[in-house]
């Protein structure tokens, strides 16, 4: 009887190691390739915005189309921060730097209304991409081992190089 049980355990272990582990590894590789594609597209979009100093509706929709086609459900957040110097209340000679932020909803409203959103040189632009899709490896690891991978969170930013006309 012990011999039968040990053979059954050996067969189940063999099936697990031969079938499930390679498929899980392949799924993780595919997810890494998709994540790399999203990183590349996000960085390319950011560099174009930094070089031009503005975002057009067509440019942003093209970026979203590439991101969604690569992965599915994603949430994109845009932030524009402008550095402003105001007189320091404590001393009459000093200035204090503050950042005025414009969130994604205001940026998108301006793009819809005017066709593009313009920024000035030396402003800061930040883009955040959050992957909300269910990943195959994450589903498997959650069901079998109760392990969850955090969602993909990509954040890039930089200073605007050129001012739009």
N, C-alpha and C positions, 0 to 999 in steps of 0.2 A: 504494500500500500504506500509506503514512504517513497518508493521508487516512482510510482505513478504521479504522486504529487510533485516531486522534484522535477519530473519531465514536463509536467504542465506549466510549472513556474518557469522552467528554462525556455519552453516554447513561447510563452507570453513575453518574456524578457527579450527573446530574439526578435519577435515581431515588433516590439516597441523600438528596439535599437536599429533594426533594418529598415522599417517603414516610417515610423513617426518622427524620429530624430532628424533624418535627412530632409523630410518635407518641412519640418519646422525651421531648419537651417536655411533652406531655400526661401521660405517665406520671409525670414529675417533679412536675407540678402536683398530680396526684391524691395523690401521696405527701406533699406539703407540707400538703394539706388534712387528710389522716389524722393527720399529726404534730401539726397544730394542734388537732385534736379530742382527741388523747391529752393534750396539754398542758392543755387546758381541763378535761377530766375529772379529771386528776390534781390540778390546782390547786383545783378545786371540792371534791374529796374531802378534801384537806389542810385547807382552810378549815373544812369541817364538823367534822372531827376536832378542830381547834384550838378551835373555838367550843364544842363539847360536852364535850370532855375525855375521850372514850372512843370505842372502835370496837366496833360490834356485828357479828355474823356476817352478818346480812342486808345491812348497809351495805357491808361489804367485798365480799361476793359481787356486789352490784349494781354496784359500781365495777369489779370484774374483768370482769363480763359486758359492760359498756360498752366497756372497753378491748379485750377480745378480739374483740368484734363489729366494732370499727373497724379492727383491724389483723391479728388472727390470733395468732401466737405471741409472747407477751411474758413477761418475768420481772419480778415485782414484789417489791421488798425493803422491809421496814419496819424502822425503827430508832427506839427510844425511849431518850433519854438523860436521866438525872436528875442534877442538880447537887447535890453533897454537899460540905459543908465539914468538914474534919477538922483537928485541931490540928497546927500545924507543929512538926516535931520539933526544928528548929534554934532556934526562938525560942518562949518560953513564952506570948507574947501574941498571936502571929499564927495565922492559919488558912490552910489551903491548900484550893483548890477542885479537886475531881476530878469526873469524869463517869462514872457507872455506866450502861453501855449494856445494853439488852435488844434482842436480835436478833429477826428476823421469825419464826423457828421457835418461840421462846418465846412471842411475842405470839400466834401462831396457836394454839398449844397452850392458852393461857389462854382464848382466844375459844371454842375447841371445848369446853373443860371448864366454863367459867362463863357462856358466852353473850356476854360482852363483855370488853374489855380497858380498864381505867381508868387514867388518868394524872392527875397532880396539876398544879395551876397552876404556871407557870414552868418546867415540864419542856420538853424539846425533842423534837419529832417530825419524822422525816425519812422521805420516801418516794422511792424510786428505781424508775423504770420503764425496762427495757431491752428494746428491740425486737429479737427474734431472727428475724423473718420475712425471707424472700428478697424483695427489692424488684426490680421489673421493670427499672427504670433501672440498678440496680446490676449485675444479671445482664448487661444489654446492654453497659454500659461495661466490665465485666470481660472479656467475650468479645471485643469488638472492639478496645478500646484498652488493656486491662490496667490499668484504673483502678478502684479500689474505694472506695466511700463508707463511712465508718465507720457502725456501727449507731446508731440513734437512742437516745440516753441522756438521760433526763429526771430531774432531781433537784430536789425542792422540800423545804423544811423550814421550821419556825418554832416559836415558843414557844406552849405551850398557854395559852389565854386564860382558860378557865373550868374549874374542877375538877368532876368528876362527883360526883353524890351517892352 
